[in-house]
């Protein structure tokens, strides 16, 4: 059944490939974004912002097969060896890109010459020139990587022996910006989730469909759509698509902010429409095994997580967050195989997790999109905090609602927690029950039942606190005053669970927790 929420758009955008913006025709359908090379256009420059202004020294443009592959070559050049001396620049080096190599059964070919840089200034090199040697180092039998290393080590003054290869022109002409767009493909040795190793799916679930060298179809299934995460966007007219395996990113730029906002919203709508299907597929494929000890997937989606240490190179990083009936699971990328689903990078029990912030934040890299929420989880090592960035108010309200309701549902599901403790020099067991309150039981000896020392309902609890190390303090307003319990380890998990029980009780009464 078609989903009415899926919308379609088409128009000219710019795509960032190798730090250069290229004009493309974009077409959005319900399941994919198709990019077609717009070869009639000059290198992209909208609103006075040219290539390289925020990226690299390539602002002057590039001579390649899409731009300035010469139609005629002088007879003195064609298929004759030439020696060309190039002086490397401080920025930009030789100013060329190469293709080919022994592994491709091709010579090392100049595929791009960047305008204004060293190779272009010689006026003696051409796209389609085969590099035979560099400073007398023979490259005629070199692989592409070997050629790259030779060129890097060549020093400031470089003597190139070249020969124009007219027969290689069709190979060079295969180059187009969209052909260089990377995206994940499913290798043969990685079977589809839930399949056997012998099965080889004809259509990988998250693969990049290639229709031609000048067209790319990017599947939206579990794609992460965001803004300003990897490339600065001072004009607020870009958006990014991150592949489900988090190995590839496509950055697109629009002519103005309103156009970027419209494209972002329509793509986000289509991606969200596909997520419920993904959840159903994962449930079916995991079958009775469940996910990381849980039975249900209640919510799933991408967020940007704030790095908590200065050692992290990127302040925000994508993270796949999955909410089950009792846990919050974090994955660095979309799992492919059953084993990966069973082993999340981090697991946090919702029972001991608290939402502590929701709304505008000061640390967002994107002006006008600084919406985030924070969680705190009580662990045996203390309190662990996380800050997550969302893209819009709808996403913010959806995630915060899912987490708060998930915590309350976990309370209803689990109902009771127990832990050992010391009470007045006695080894005891602290039991906290959602309905019946707090119990201290003396540990049973020689087959006897545990002895009840005291019991209090939640309504009697006046105050609770802890020392952050091992002591829990409960005040039920009795004559003996505050009760001290030594939990033998960090009390934060129990403190957070008590808060969750109280929050669920308040929510059950129809009040705001």
TORKOLKE-206291 format. One record per residue: residue in one letter; x, y, z of N, C-alpha, C in turn. Coordinates in pm, whole numbers, plus 32768, in hexadecimal, padded with zeros to 4 digits. Each point is the difference from the previous one (the first is absolute). Example, Ala and Ser with C-alpha at 12.3 -4.5 7.8 and 13.67 -1.06 7.14 Angstrom:
<sites>
a85277DC7830C7FA780778000805A80788000;s7FDD80697FB88052807780067FB3806D8049;
</sites>
This chain:
<sites>
x80547F8980007FAC807780008057807B8000;x7FE6805D7FAA805180797FF57FEA8057807B;x806A8042802B7FFA805980727FF1808F7FCD;x7F958043802A7FE480857FCC806680668033;x804A7FDF806A8061805F8037807A80117FA4;x80137FA37FA5807480087FA77FE680667F92;x8059805C7FF07FED806C7F9F80727FFD7F9C;x7FF180497F93806580017F968028808F7FE0;x8080800E7FDD803680827FD780687FE97F93;x801E80697FB3806F7FFA7FA08032808D7FE9;x807F800C7FDA803B80827FE780977FFB8000;x803E80717FE5809280097FFD80378016808C;x80637FB08022804A800E807D80957FFD7FE0;x80528011806880907FF07FF3802C7F90805B;x805A7FAC7FD080357F938051809480168013;x80307FE58078808D80128020804B7F7E7FE6;x805A80037F9C80507F8C7FDD809380298000;x804F7FBE805280908020800C801580958017;x7FAE8038805C800C808A802C7FE080667F92;x7FBB7FD67F997FD680597F957F697FF17FEE;x7FB880707FF27F707FFD7FEA7FE27FEC7F6C;x7FA17FA67FE27FD67FE47F777F6780087FF8;x7FCF803E7F977F71800A7FEA7FC87F7A7FD4;x7F907FD5803E7FC07F827FDC7F6980157FFD;x7FBD7FAB7FB47F6F7FFC80017FD47F958062;x7FB5802880657FD57FA480697F6D7FE07FF0;x7FDF7F8280137F757FD37FF87FE57FA58077;x7F9A801F804A7FDF7FB6807A7F7F7FB17FED;x80087F7D80167F867FB080027FEE7FC4808A;x7FA67FA5800E7FDD7FCC808480727FB58043;x805A7FC67FB580667FAA803B808F80287FE0;x801680617FA8808A80227FDC800C80907FD0;x807980328006802580827FC9805C7FE77F8A;x7FD8802C7F8A804C7FE77F868048807F7FD8;x80847FF77FEB805280717FD780347FE67F74;x7FE980607FA780307FF77F76805F80727FE5;x806E7FE37FBB806480667FE37FC780687FA0;x800E807F80237FD4806E7FA9807A80347FB6;x80247FBE7F92807B80217FB97FF880847FB6;x7F8780377FF07FF4807F7FBB802780768056;x80097FE78082801C806E805D809480118018;x8026807B80218089801C802B800E7FCD808F;x807D7FF4803080107FDC808C7FAC805C8058;x7FC17FC680667F96804580498031807C8047;x7FB2806A7FF9801A807B804A7F7D804C800E;x7FB77FE6806C7F81804380188012806B806A;x7FB9806D7FF28000806C8063808C8034801D;x80557FFA7F9C80868037801080607FA7804A;x7FD77F88802480587FA4804880357F9A7F9D;x807C800C7FDD803C7FA67F9D803E7F888042;x80267F9F7FAD80447F898033807C8028804C;x80127FBB8072807C801180497FFD806F8066;x7F98805680017FFD806D805E80077FD18090;x7FC67F8B801980027FCC808980477F7A8008;x803F7FD67F9280307F767FFE80957FF57FE4;x802F80317F8D80867FE07FD5803180697F9E;x80807FFA7FD4803480607FA27FD17FEC7F72;x7F957FB37FEC7FD37FE27F797F9A80667FCC;x7FFD8076803C7F9B80617FDE800380277F6D;x80747FF67FC1800B802B7F757FBE7F9F7F9F;x7FD77F88802D7FC07FA07FA7805E7F907FDC;x7FD77FAE7FA1804C7F8A7FDE7FF17FE17F6D;x806F7FD67FC27FFA7FD07F767FF97F698005;x7F8F7FCA7FD87FF37F6F7FFC7FA77FD97F8B;x7FD77F837FFC7FB47FD07F8D7F7880437FF5;x7FD0803880717F7F80437FFB800C80907FD4;x807680388007800E808F7FE9805280217F84;x807F7FD67FFE805680337F9880587F967FC0;x7FCC7F8A7FEA804D7F9E7FB4800B80327F70;x807A801B7FCF800D80417F7D7FCB7FA97F8F;x7FBB80427FA27FCB7FB87F8C806E7FDE7F9D;x806280577FF3806F7FE77FA2808480108049;x805E7FAB7FDE80858004803B806380177F8E;x8060805C8010806380197F96804A7F807FD9;x80217FF47F8280487F8A7FD080857FEE8048;x8039806F802D80817FF880477FF17FC2808A;x7F857FF4802F7FE57FCD80877FD17F6F7FFB;x7FA47FE37FA57FBC7F80800280617F8B7FF0;x7FF87FA08061804D7F837FFF809680157FF4;x8032806E80388090801980058029801D8090;x80747FCD8026803280178086802A80918011;x7FE18038807680268089802080338005808E;x8057805D801A8030801880887FCC8087802E;x7FBE800180737FC4807A8035803180128090;x80398077801A8031801E80877F95804E804B;x7FDD7FCE80787F97803D8052803A80238089;x7FE58079802E802C802D80857F887FF8805D;x80087FA880607F927FEE805E7FE58081804D;x7F828019801E7FD9807380507FF17FD78092;x8009806580577FF17FE6808F7F767FC5801E;x7F9B80377FBC7F787FCE80117FD17FC87F7B;x7FD47F847FFF7FCD7FC57F8580607FA27FBB;x80808000802780617FA37FC5800C80107F6A;x7FF87F917FB9800A80027F6E7F7F80337FBF;x7F917FF380477F82802F7FC87FC57FA37F98;x80137F7D80107FC77F9F7FA27FBF7F8E804D;x7FA67FB87FBC7FCD7F7F803080227F987F97;x80157F84802D80247F967FA27F9E7F8D8009;x7FF77FB37F947FB17F867FFA80567F927FC2;x7FC97F887FFC80457F917FC0805B7FB5805E;x80637FBC7FC7805B7FAE804F80007F717FD0;x80667FB7802880137F767FD37F877FAA801E;x7FC1801680777F907FAC80267F8680197FA6;x7FFC80727FBE7F9380217FA480267FE77F6E;x80797FC77FEB80337FE77F7A8003807F7FAC;x8026806D8045800980837FC0807F8046802E;x8036805C7FAF80708052802F7FCE8063806A;x805D804380417FDC8068805E7FDA807D7FB0;x7F82802880077FCB806C7FAC7FDD80798054;x801B80777FCA7FD1807B803E7F6C800F7FE1;x7FAD7FFC80687F6F80097FED7FC9808A8020;x804B804D804E7FD4808880228079805B800A;x7FF2807B7FD48065806980137FB88077803C;x80258025807A7FBC806A8047803480897FD4;x7FA380547FD9802480827FCA804E80548065;x806780417FCD804E805A8053806C7FBE8051;x7FFF7F7C800780667FBB804F80767FDA7FA6;x80607FB9803B80847FEF7FC17FF87FC37F74;x7FBB7F907FEE7FFA7FBE7F7E7FBD80597F98;x7F99804680287FB980587FA3805A80737FD3;x805480328059805780717FDF806B7FDB7F9A;x801F7F817FF180647FD97F9A7FC8800F7F73;x7F7B7FF87FF27FBD80047F7E80367F967FA1;x80387F968039803E7F977FAF7FCB7F768021;x7FA17FF9805B7FC67F7F80277F6C7FFE7FDB;x7FCE7F867FE27F777FF27FD17FBC7F8E804B;x7F7C801080147FB17F8F802E80067F947F95;x802A7F89802680167F947FA080937FE07FED;x805A80548039808E7FE17FFD801D7F878058;x804D7FA17FCA80317F90805180868028803D;x800F7FED8083807E801F804580587F847FF8;x806C800B7FB2805A7F8D7FEC80677FF68070;x802E8073803080628000806D7FF88082804D;x802F7FFC807B800780758058808D80088037;x804B80697FD8808C800E8029804D7F7F7FE3;x7FE97FCA7F8880437F877FCE7FD17F7F8042;x7F9B800780577FC67F87803B7F937FCD7FA2;x80147F897FC97FA57FC87F9B7F797FDC803D;x7F9480347FC27F797FE180307FB07FAD7F9D;x80427FCF7F977FB57FBA7F997FC77F7B8030;x80357FC9806D7FCC7F8380367FD180138091;x7FDE807D80237FDD8021808A7F6A7FF08018;x7FDE7FDC807A7F74800380297FDB8091801F;x7F7E801880117FD48087801F803C80328082;x7FFE7FAC80698037802980828095801A7FF8;x80477FAE7FB5809080167FF0801B80867FBC;x7FB280217F9C801180807FBB7FE48075805C;x7F9A7FF280527FE0806B805F80758019805F;x803B7F9580328070800E805D807A803F7FBC;x801C7FD87F858071803A7FB77FEC80967FED;x7F8980287FDA7FE2808E7FED800A804F8082;x7FD67FC2806D80088044808280908016802B;x80577F9F7FE1808C8007802D805B80487F9B;x7FC880387F9A805280337F91804B80808020;x7FE18042806C8046807C80217FBD80787FC0;x803F807580107FC2807B7FD08008800C7F68;x80707FDA7FC5800F80077F6F7FEE7F767FC5;x7F9E7FF37FA87FD97F7D7FCD800D7FFD7F68;x80487F9D7FCE800E7FEE7F707FA77F8C7FD6;x7F9A80207FB17FA27F9A7FD2801D7FDC7F6F;x800A7F7F7FE580057FD07F767F747FCE7FDF;x7FC180407F9E7F747FE37FE17FEE7FE37F6C;x7F8E7FC37FDE7FDA7FEB7F757F6880027FFA;x7FCA80537FA77F70800A7FF37FC97F817FC1;x7F9E7FC180427FC77F817FD57F7280187FCC;x7FF480157F7E7F7D801C7FC77F9F7F8B8017;x80367F867FFC7FA97F8C800F7FCA7FF3808E;x803A804A805F7FD17FFA808B7F928065801B;x7FE180547F9E7F9B806980147F797FC9802F;x7FCD7F927FC47F7F7FCB803180057FD88093;x80727FCB802C800F7FDA808C7FF8807B805A;x8044806B7FD77FFD807C804D7F74803A8002;x7FBB7FF97F927F7C803C7FF77F9A7FBD8059;x80217F8B80367FA37FBD805B7FF2804C8083;x805D805B801A7FFE8049807E7F8B805F8004;x7FB67FFE806C7F99806380197FF4800E8097;x7FD18073802F7FF7801180927FAD7F958044;x7F8B7FDF7FC77FAB7F9E8044803C7F758000;x80587FE37F9F803E7F7B7FFE80617FEE8073;x802C806E803D805D7FF980707FBA80048087;x7F7C80097FFF7FB68001807E80057F75803C;x80317FF6807980097F7F80437F827FE48050;x7FE07F84800F7F907FD28055801A7F6F8020;x7FBC7FC98060801E7F7780277FC47F9B7FA0;x80487F957FEA7FCC7F8D7FB580177F848055;x7FAE7F9F7FED80067F878052805F7F9B7FC1;x80717FE08041805D7F9F7FC77FC47F748000;x802E7FAB7FA37FC77F797FF6800C7FAF8080;x806B801A804E80137FAE80787FA7802C8073;x7FB2806D7FEE7FA7802F80697F707FE67FD9;x7FC67F8E80287F767FE37FD97F9F8061803F;x7F8C800A7FC37F9A805880357FD47FD0808A;x7FDB805F80547FD57FE080877F957F957FFE;x801A7F9480487F9D7F95800A80117F937F99;x805780147F9D80127F9A7F9980757FA78024;x800B7F907FBC80717FA980158075802F7FAD;x80777FCF80228078802D7FBB7FFE7FDC7F6D;x7FB67F977FDD7FFE7FD47F757FA680557FA8;x7FA6804D80407FA680537FB28048807B7FCD;x7FE180287F89803C80797FC67F9180577FCA;x7FD58064804D7F8D80517FD8801C804C7F80;x7F9E80017FA8801180457F817FFF80968012;x7FB9803180667FFE808F801C802A80178090;x807B802A8019802D801980897FA680678042;x7FE87FF280837F9F80578042802980928005;x8080801D8004802A808B8009806B80207F99;x7FF57FCB7F88806880137F9C7FE5807A7FAA;x806780317FBE7FF5806F7FA47FE37FCB7F75;x7F8E80257FCA7FDD7FD27F7B803E805E7F9A;x804B7FC87FA28045804D7F9B7FBD7FE97F79;x7FC5806A7FC77FBE7FF17F80805C80267F8D;x8059805E80168061802A7F9C806D804C8045;x806A80217FB5806E804B803A7FD7808E8026;x7F9280327FC67FD48088801A7F8380048056;x7FE07F8F80447F897FFC8053801B7FAA807B;x7FD1802E807280087FB3807C7F7980018045;x7FD67F8A80297F837FF3804980227FD98090;x7FE8805B805A80247FEC808D7F837FD1804C;x80007F8480307F8B7FCF804B7FF180498084;x7F86801F80247FE5804C807A7FEA7FA68079;x7FF97F7F7FEA7FE57FA2806D806E8009806B;x7FDA80298077805A80128074807280607FE2;x7FE6805F7FA8805F806B7FE57FF58069806F;x806F803A80297FFE80698066800580877FBB;x7F95804D800E7FF580847FC280188069806C;x806380557FEB8022806280668038807D7FBD;x802A806280518034807D7FCB8078802C8053;x8066802F7FBA8073803C8043804E7FA3805B;x7FFB7F7F7FE680447FA2805A80937FED7FD9;x801D7FF87F7F808A7FE67FD5803E80737FB2;x7FAE80527FBE8033806F7FAF7FC280828033;x80518066801C7FC9808080307F9780377F9F;x7F98803980377F9280357FAF7FDB808C8033;x805880627FEC7FE6808780367F8480427FC5;x7FD87FD87F887F8C803F7FC07F7F7FB28014;x80087F8E80477F8B7FB080227FB27FD77F83;x80487FCC7F9B7FBD7FD37F8680347F787FD1;x80317FB0805A80327F7B7FE17FB47F968051;x80077F857FD37FD47F8D805080567F897FDA;x80037F9C805780597F8E7FF07FB27F7D8008;x802C7FA07FB17FCC7F77800680737FA4802A;x7FEE7FB9806D80657FA280307FCF7F727FE8;x80587FAC7FCA7FDA7F777FE17FE87FB18081;x7FAE7F977FFB7FE37FB28079807B7FC68043;x806C7FE67FB280797FCB803F805B806F8032;x7FD7807E7FF1804A80768030808A800E7FC0;x80137FC57F8A8081800B7FBB7FFE80697F91;x7F8A802A7FD57FF7805D7F917F9F80718021;x802080757FCB7FAC807680147FF2804A7F7D;x7F8580257FDF7FE580547F8C7FCF80878033;x8049806A7FDC7FDD8087802B7FC4804A7F88;x7F8A803880137FBA80467F957FE680908029;x800980597F9F7FED808E801B7F9480397FA5;x7FAA805680377F93803E7FB7801E80937FE7;x7FAC803F7FAE801A808B7FDB7FE380618072;x7FA77FD9805C7FE1805780717FCE7FAC8075;x7FED804480717FD97FBB807B7F777FBF7FF6;x7FA080467FC57F787FC97FF87FFB7F827FAA;x804D7FFF7F9280057F897FAB80407F8B804B;x806B801D804880427F97804F7FA17FC88069;x7FB38057803F7FA17FD580667F957FA47FC3;x7FCF80257F897F997FB07FBE80357F777FD8;x80787FFC7FC6803C7F807FDA80177FA8807A;x8035803D8068801E7FB3807A7F807FC28037;x7F96804D80097F837FCE803A7FC37F8F7FAD;x8003800F7F7A7FC47F987FAE80507F7E8007;x8085800A7FFE80527F87800D7FED7FC08089;x7FFD805380687FEB7FCC80877F7A7FB9800B;x7F9980367FC07F7C7FC1800280057F767FC0;x80437FF67F8D80097F7F7FBC80507F9B8051;x806D802D803D80527FA680537FAD7FCD8076;x7FB9805A80437FAE7FD880737F937F9D7FD7;x7FCA80117F877F987FA57FD180347F727FEE;x80827FF37FE6803B7F7C7FEC80297FBD8082;x800F804D806C80367FC9807C7FA77F96803D;x7F7D80167FFD7FA67F9C803B800B7F7B7FB8;x801580057F7D80147F837FB580807FBA802A;x8069804F801780807FC7802B7FF07FBA8086;x7FB98040805D7FEB7FC480847FB87F7A7FF2;x7F9B7FFC7FAB7FB67F837FEA805A7F957FC5;x805680277FA0805B7FA17FC180637FC88066;x80358057805380627FD380657FBD7FA28063;x7F878021802A7FB77FA7805C7FEC7F767FC4;x7FD77FFE7F817FE97F807FBC80807FB07FF2;x806D80457FE1807E7FBB7FE680437FD08080;x7FED804B806E80377FD2807F7FAA7F92803E;x7F817FFE7FDA7FA37F98802B7FFB7FF88098;x800A7F8880397FF17FED808F807C8029804F;x806D80167FBB807C802380467FF580868046;x7FB6805E7FC47FF880868038807F804E7FE3;x800A8074803D807280587FE88045801F8083;x807B7FD0800E8053801980777FB57FE48081;x7FBE7F8B80057FBA7FD8807A7F75803A800F;x7FD1804B7F9C7F7B803D80067FA57FC17F97;x7F7F801180127FA07FC07FA77FCE805D7F92;x7FF78082801C7FC0805C7FA4805C80747FDA;x7FEB80357F87803C807F7FD77F8F80667FFF;x8007805F805B7F958063800C8019807C7FAC;x807E80247FEF802180787FB3808F7FF47FD0;x801C803A7F8A80867FF77FC7801A807B7FAA;x807B80328004802180707FAA808B8035801A;x8029805D7FA98085803C800A7FFB80808053;x8068801380508015807C8049809380277FF3;x801D807D8020808C802A800A802280098094;x80687FB6802880277FFC808D8076805C8017;x7FF8804E8069806B805D802480777FB38039;x8077801B7FC980797FC08035801A8035808D;x80207FA7805D80128026808B809180158028;x805D7FE67FA3808D8012801F8041805A7F97;x8065804A8029804580597FA580517FB37F98;x801A7F7F801A804F7FB17FA27FB57FE37F7F;x7F7B800580057FB07FE77F88801480717F9C;x80207FDC7F83801B80647F997F8180477FD5;x7F8D7FBA80027F82803C7FD57FA98019807A;x7FC8807A800D7FAE801E80767F7E7FB18004;x7FCA7FDC7F8A7F867FB07FF880197F897FA4;x7FC47F8F801F80107F8A7FAC7F7A7FB67FF6;x7FE47FC57F8B7F827FB77FF17FFB7F86805A;x7F8B7FE380347FED7F8780507F737FCE7FE6;x7FF47F7D7FEC7F7D7FC27FEF7FCC7FD9808A;x7F8D803880257FC67FE780837F847FA87FF0;x7FFC7F94804B7F907FA37FFD7FC67FF6808D;x7F7F8018800B7FBB7FF280817FB17F7E7FFE;x801C7FAA80617FB47F84800F7F9E80128074;x7FC27F93802A7F9F800B806E8044801C8086;x80867FF080068041801A8081808B803F7FF7;x8037800F7F86808780367FF3800980697F93;x80668054800C8028805A7F9480857FCC7FCA;x80027FD97F7F80757FC57FC2803E80637F9E;x8084800980018047805B7FA6805C7FAF7FA5;x7FF5801A7F7D80527FBD7F9C804D80697FAF;x807E7FE87FE0804D80617FB07FD480037F6F;x7FBC7F967FD27FCD7FFA7F767F8C7F9E7FFD;x7FBB7FFC7F8F7F8E7FA57FF180327F707FF8;x7FDB7FA9805E802E7F757FFA7FCB7FB97F83;x80537FAA7FC77FD77FB07F8D7FD57F74802A;x804F7FC780597FED7F7480237FC17FF1808A;x7FC97F8D80167FBC7FE2807E805D80148077;x807B7FD47FF28060800B806E801980918026;x800080587F9E8019808E801B7F8D803F804F;x7F847FD67FE07F8E8032804C80077FD58092;x80377F8B801780077FCB80898071803E8052;x805680517FBF807580378045800980977FEA;x7FA8804E803E800980927FF2807F80368040;x802A80757FD38079803D80397FEB80248092;x7F85802F80217FE08025808A7F6E7FE0801C;x7FE67FD6807B7F797FDF802A7FE280488082;x7F8C804480047FD8804A80787F727FD88025;x7FEB7FCB80797F797FDA802A7FA9807D800F;x7F8A7FFE7FC27FA68073800A7FD480168091;x7FFC7F94804D7FD7800B808C805D805C804F;x807F80077FD7806280528048802B80797FAD;x7FAD80267F9D802180707FA77F9A80708012;x8031807A80047FAB8073801A8015806A7F94;x7F94803A7FCE800980717FA48013807E8053;x806F80497FE68021807380557FFE80857FB6;x7FF87FFC7F7A7FFC807D7FB37FBC7FE67F7C;x7FB280607FD37FBF7FF57F7F7FE1808C7FCD;x803280207F887FE580837FC7807A803C7FBD;x800880858001806F80457FC080807FEA804F;x806D7FED7FB780827FEC803F806680617FC8;x80698019804C806680607FD6806E7FC27FAE;x80087F7B7FFC80737FBF7FC07FE67FD17F73;x7F8A801C7FC87FE47FD17F788051804C7F9B;x80377FBC7F9A804F80437F987FAA804A7F9B;x7F7D7FEE80067FAA80387F987FA28069803A;x801580827FE37FA4806680317F727FE47FD1;x7FA08012805B7F767FE87FDB7FD87F6E8009;x805F7FA7801B7FDF7F718008803B7FC4807F;x80118053806780457FD5807A7F9E7FC08061;x7FC57F927FD67FA47FB6805580447F818030;x7FF57FE5807F80447F8C80387FB67FCF807B;x80237F88802A7FD17FCE808180717FB38040;x7FFD7FF98084806A7FBF804B7FC57F948059;x804C7F9680127FD97F94805A806E7FE98067;x7FD87FCD807180607FD680677FD77F74802E;x80627FAA800B7FE77F76802980537FE1807B;x7FC17FC68065804A7FD5807680437F7A7FE7;x80847FFB800E804B7F857FEA80567FE08079;x803C7F8B800080587FD8806E807D80598006;x801C80457F928073805A7FFD7FDA8091801D;x7F80801880187FD1808880187F9880277F99;x7FF380817FEA7F9C80337FA1804080107F77;x7FC17FCA7F99802F800F7F767F9D80587FB5;x8034806D7FC87FAC80627FBC80157FFB7F6A;x7F94801F7FB6800680057F6E7FAF80777FCF;x803680457F9B7FB8806D7FC17FEA7FDC7F6E;x7F8280017FD67FDC7FDA7F787FC380787FB8;x802880137F857FCA806C7FAD7F977FC87FA1;x7F9080467FF27F977FDB7FA17FF2806F7F98;x7FB37FE57F977FFB805D7F8F7F8B80628004;x7F947FDC80457F8D805980047FAD7FE3807C;x7F9B805480177FAD7FF280777FB27F7E8002;x7FD57FD37F8C7FB57F837FF980557F8B8030;x807D7FFD7FD2805C7F95802B801C800B8095;x8010807A8031801D8015808E7F8D7FCA8056;x7F8580277FDE7F8E7FD280507FED7F697FF5;x801C7FC97F887FF37F707FEE80627FB28056;x807D80277FFD80657FB8804E7FEB800F8096;x7FE68079802E7FEE801380917F867FB48032;x7F9680007FB07F887FB58028801D7F6B8007;x80497FCC7F9C80227F727FFD80547FD78079;x805F8056802580597FDE80707FB480028084;x7FB0806980167FB5800A807E7F9A7F8F800A;x7FB37FEA7F967F9E7F94800180437F778007;x80747FF47FBF804A7F838006802C7FE0808D;x802B8065804980267FED808D7F8A7FD08052;x7F8C803E7FEC7F897FD9804C7FD27F737FDC;x80097FDD7F807FDA7F787FD780607F99803A;x80818026800980637FA5803C7FE07FE88094;x7FD1806880427FD77FF1808D7F8D7F9C800A;x7F9B80117FAB7F8C7FA6800280297F707FE0;x80657FF17FAC802C7F7B7FD680547FBC806C;x805E804A8039805F7FC4805E7FC97FFB808E;x7FC3806E802C7FB8800B808080577FF7807D;x80697FB3800080497FE9807D80967FF47FE7;x804F803D805880917FF17FFD80307FDE808D;x806D7FB48007803B7FDD8081809780137FFA;x803A801C80718091800D800A802B7FE2808F;x80777FCB800F80337FE48086802C80838041;x7FFD8003808480298077804980227FDB8090;x8038805F804580197FF080907FAC8065804A;x7FAF7FCF805F7FAA80578051801B7FE38092;x80348065804580227FF2808D80547F848019;x80697FF47FB680667F9580077FCD7F787FD1;x7F827FF87FD47FC97F817FD280037FFA7F66;x80237F8D7FCC7FF97FEC7F707F6F7FE57FD9;x7FCC805A7FAB7F727FF97FE07FEA800B7F69;x7F807FFE7FDE7FD980127F757F9B80727FFA;x801D80647FAC7FA2806D7FE97FAB7FDC7F87;x7F7C7FFC80137FA37FE67F927FA8807A7FED;x7FF8802E7F837FA980727FDF7F9A7FCF7F9B;x7F81800680277F927FD07FAC7FAA80767FD6;x7FDE80037F7F7FB680707FC77F7D80198049;x7FBB7F9780267F7E800F8043800B80018097;x80587FAD803680007FE880918069804E804E;x805D80427FBC805D8056804680867FC08020;x80388026807680897FDD80267FFD7F93806C;x805D7FA17FF3800D7F92806080947FEE8022;x801B7FE7807F80837FD0802A7FEC7F748039;x80457FA17FC37FF37F74802780887FCC802D;x80017FBF8072807A7FC1802D80157F7F7FB4;x80797FEC7FCD801C7F8D7FAC7FE07F7E8049;x7FC47FA47FB87FD77F80803A807A7FAA801E;x7FF47FB08066806B7FA680287FC87F72800E;x804B7FA17FCD7FE17F72800F7F717FDF7FD5;x7FDA802E7F8C7F7F7FDB7FC77F8A804E8035;x8015805C805E7F92805080347FDD80707F9F;x7F868034800A7FD7806F7FAE803F80818031;x801780617FA680378082802C7FA480418066;x803B804380607FB48040806B7FEB80937FDE;x7F83802C80087FE0808C7FE5802880568077;x805580647FE7802B805A806A7FA6807C8003;x7FE9803B7F8B7FA0806E7FF77FCA800E7F72;x7F8E80477FF67FBF80177F807FC080898001;x800F804B7F907FC280837FF37FC8800E7F72;x7F9180437FF57FC7801C7F7D8043807B7FC4;x7FEE80127F7C803880767FBE7FC58081803A;x7F837FF8802D7FC180798035804480308080;x80447FA7804680458026807B808780407FE7;x80357FF27F86808680337FE37FFF80997FFE;x804D803C805A800A80928008807780357FB2;x806B7FB48001807A80307FBF805E7F8B7FE9;x8050800A7F9580697F9C7FE7807D80497FD0;x80737FCB80248080803B7FD6806B7F948005;x807780247FD3806F7FA080008083804C8007;x806C7FB6801A808480418006804F7FEE7F7F;x7FC37FC07F9980447FED7F8080687F938002;x80157FBF807280677F99800C7FC27F78801D;x7FB67FF780737FC17F8080237F8A800D805E;x7FE98075803A7F98801180647F81803B7FC3;x7F8D7FC480267F7B802F7FDA7FB78029807F;x7FC180767FFC7FB9803480747F6C80107FDC;x7FA87FC180507F7080067FEA7FBC8036807E;x7FAA80637FED7FBA803E80717F6A7FE87FEE;x7FC77FAD80577F727FE27FFC7FB38049806F;x8043805E80427FBE805080667FE87FB78082;x80467F9480167FEE7FB3807B804C803B8075;x7FED7FC4807480438031807A80957FEF7FF8;x802B7F9A7FB680907FE77FF78046805D7F9D;x7FB280517FBB803C805E7FA280307FBD7F80;x806A80317FCA80337FD17F7F803C7F74800C;x7FD97FAB7FA380357F777FFD807A7FFD7FA5;x806D7FC58031807C7FF87FB380167F717FD0;x80187FF37F7D80187F7C7FC5808480037FB5;x80567FA1801F807F7FF07FB77FE87F9C7F8F;x800380347F837FE17FAA7F8D807D7FBA7FC8;x80738017803A807D7FBC7FDB8037802C7F77;x7FB880547FBB802E80357F807FB780837FE7;x8019803E7F8E7FC480817FE37F677FF78008;x7FC08059804B7F6E7FF880137FAF803F7F8E;x8041803B7F9D7FB8804B7F997F977FAD7FB4;x801C7F817FDC7F957FB57FBD7F807FF88052;x800B7FE580827F8B7FF680557FBC8087800F;x804E806B800D7FC78087800B7FAD80207F84;x80377FE27F8A7FB8801D7F847F857FA87FF0;x80077F83802F7F8D7FA67FF77F908032805B;x8022802F80777F9A803A80587FBA80757FBC;x804F80557FBE7FC680717FB87FA27FD07F91;x80287F967FB97FAB7FCB7F947F7D7FC98037;x80067FBA80707F877FCB803D7FA180738027;x80378068803C7FAE807280287FC680477F87;x805280117F977FD280437F877F8F7FB27FBF;x800D7F7C7FFB7F977FAD7FC57F7F80088051;x800B800680847F89800C80547FB880847FE7;x804D806C7FF37FC380837FE77FBD80017F76;x80447FC57F9B7FC77FFC7F7A7F807FAC7FFE;x7FFC7F9780517F8A7FAA80057F87804A8039;x801C806480527F94805280387FD2806C7F9E;x804380067F8B7FDB80637F9C804480858015;x806780028055804A807A801A80827FFE7FB1;x803F80767FF1807E800B7FB680717FD48058;x804D7F9B7FD1806F7FCE8050807B80557FEB;
</sites>
